[in-house]
Amino acid sequence: MKRLETNRLVLRKFKLQDINDLFDYAKRDDVGPKAGWKPHKNKSESRGILKGFIDKEEVYAIYHKINKKVIGSIGIHNTIIGDLENVIEIGYVLNPDYHNKGFMSEALKRILDYCFLELSYDEVYVGHFFDNKPSEKLILKFNFKLIREINYKSKDYGFIPTKIYKLTKLNYILNMED
């Protein structure tokens, strides 16, 4: 897993020492449900998730350089979305204390650069539940195109109406800001 940096963030592999930061946002009622999972009840639950992140090497910790803490995660997953098989999907969560400050835009831009310019993926996908307007706004900012609406099988809440978007490498490069 390659370490990626932006002006304010480091996107890096999770470490066991990140447990307190992960639990700090994963226990909140305004984080997990927007991604289809229940808030973590205790650090033991977060530790199990953390170990999975470390073992799979698909999910980056979003580390705030100045505050010196993990404020969220962003993952690159080879997965199935509805009837779309073997696709690259980006998923993310951010501690609400850091919302509306441009952190997720910064992290997503770096991940998209990595996916398209270094890994040479031709396309990536992302989705959000219908009621997650902040995620929708972020996705549209990066010129993802809505391709379908599905009932997505979430981890903890059954099927949830979800919008699925795709961004191609060509469209990303054509719309890159200088």
Secondary structure as UniProt FT lines:
FT   STRAND          4..5
FT   STRAND          9..13
FT   HELIX           16..18
FT   HELIX           19..26
FT   TURN            29..31
FT   HELIX           32..34
FT   TURN            35..36
FT   HELIX           43..56
FT   STRAND          59..64
FT   TURN            65..68
FT   STRAND          69..81
FT   TURN            82..83
FT   STRAND          84..94
FT   HELIX           96..98
FT   TURN            99..102
FT   HELIX           103..113
FT   HELIX           114..118
FT   STRAND          123..129
FT   TURN            130..131
FT   HELIX           133..141
FT   TURN            142..143
FT   STRAND          145..153
FT   STRAND          159..168
FT   HELIX           169..174
//
